[in-house]
Amino acid sequence: MPTIPEPKPPRRLHPLPRGLVELYGLIAVLVVLIPEWIAEGTLSLGDKKSRSNLPMASRAWRTLPELQLASMNLSALRQLGRQLRLWGYASESRDRLTARLLNRIKRRPNGGNVL
């Protein structure tokens, strides 16, 4: 009959000294965070706060219903759903409601004037 080996006592792990843990933390800050801050600062040098990448006043934002719906919040989408008399607009998710609104706008003869 095979004999059952005796269970070994659990290994005792020695904790790292506090100074070594603090040194590792300092190295992590130097290697990870500081270069990230430098890169972020470098990328934001050319940005002007007054100018956005996609200006809302451009012609495309005024004429394309897809862009107009994408810029609206959920309450504005639901308000538009009520105006267009969509059935069950209040329980729809944002993606589903946007798709239904686009279908309704494109079906209407004066669809561009709805928004």
C-alpha positions in Angstrom: 0.0 0.0 0.0 1.3 3.5 -0.8 2.1 5.6 2.1 0.7 9.1 2.4 3.5 11.7 2.4 3.5 14.0 5.4 2.2 17.5 4.7 5.0 20.0 4.5 4.7 23.1 6.6 3.8 26.3 4.6 6.8 28.2 3.4 7.4 31.4 5.3 8.0 34.3 3.0 10.2 37.1 4.2 8.7 40.6 3.7 10.7 43.2 1.9 12.3 45.9 4.0 10.3 49.2 4.0 13.1 51.2 2.4 13.2 48.8 -0.6 9.5 49.1 -1.1 9.8 52.9 -1.1 12.7 52.7 -3.5 10.6 50.6 -5.9 7.7 53.2 -5.6 10.1 56.0 -6.5 11.5 54.1 -9.5 7.9 53.4 -10.7 7.2 57.2 -10.5 10.3 58.1 -12.3 9.9 55.4 -15.1 6.2 55.6 -15.7 4.5 58.8 -14.5 7.0 61.5 -15.3 7.5 60.5 -19.0 3.7 60.3 -19.3 3.4 63.9 -17.9 6.1 65.1 -20.2 4.4 63.5 -23.2 1.0 64.9 -22.3 2.5 68.4 -21.9 4.3 68.1 -25.2 1.1 67.0 -27.0 -0.9 69.8 -25.6 1.6 72.6 -26.5 0.0 73.2 -29.9 -3.6 73.0 -28.7 -5.6 76.1 -28.4 -8.4 76.0 -26.0 -10.6 78.2 -28.2 -10.4 76.0 -31.3 -11.9 72.5 -31.3 -11.1 69.7 -33.8 -14.7 69.4 -35.0 -16.4 72.8 -34.9 -20.2 72.5 -34.3 -20.9 75.4 -36.6 -19.5 73.8 -39.7 -21.8 73.0 -42.6 -21.6 69.3 -42.1 -22.9 69.6 -38.5 -25.8 71.7 -39.7 -26.8 69.5 -42.6 -26.1 65.8 -41.7 -28.7 64.4 -39.4 -26.3 61.7 -38.2 -23.9 64.3 -36.8 -26.7 66.3 -35.3 -28.1 63.2 -33.5 -24.6 62.2 -32.3 -24.2 65.6 -30.7 -27.5 65.4 -28.8 -27.8 64.0 -25.3 -30.3 61.2 -24.5 -33.0 63.6 -23.2 -32.9 65.6 -26.4 -33.1 62.4 -28.5 -36.2 61.3 -26.5 -37.7 64.8 -27.0 -37.2 64.5 -30.7 -38.7 61.0 -30.6 -41.8 62.5 -29.0 -42.0 65.2 -31.6 -41.7 62.6 -34.4 -44.3 60.4 -32.7 -42.1 57.3 -32.3 -43.7 54.5 -30.5 -41.8 53.4 -27.4 -39.1 56.0 -27.6 -38.7 56.4 -23.9 -37.6 52.8 -23.3 -35.1 52.7 -26.2 -31.3 52.7 -25.7 -29.3 55.6 -27.2 -28.1 53.5 -30.2 -31.5 52.0 -31.0 -33.3 55.4 -30.6 -30.7 57.1 -32.9 -31.2 54.4 -35.5 -35.0 54.7 -35.4 -34.8 58.5 -35.5 -32.5 58.4 -38.6 -35.0 56.0 -40.3 -37.9 58.3 -39.5 -36.0 61.4 -40.6 -34.9 59.9 -43.9 -38.4 58.6 -44.7 -40.0 62.1 -44.3 -40.0 64.3 -47.4 -38.7 67.3 -45.5 -36.4 65.3 -43.3 -33.7 67.9 -43.1 -36.1 70.4 -41.5 -37.0 68.2 -38.6 -33.8 68.9 -36.6 
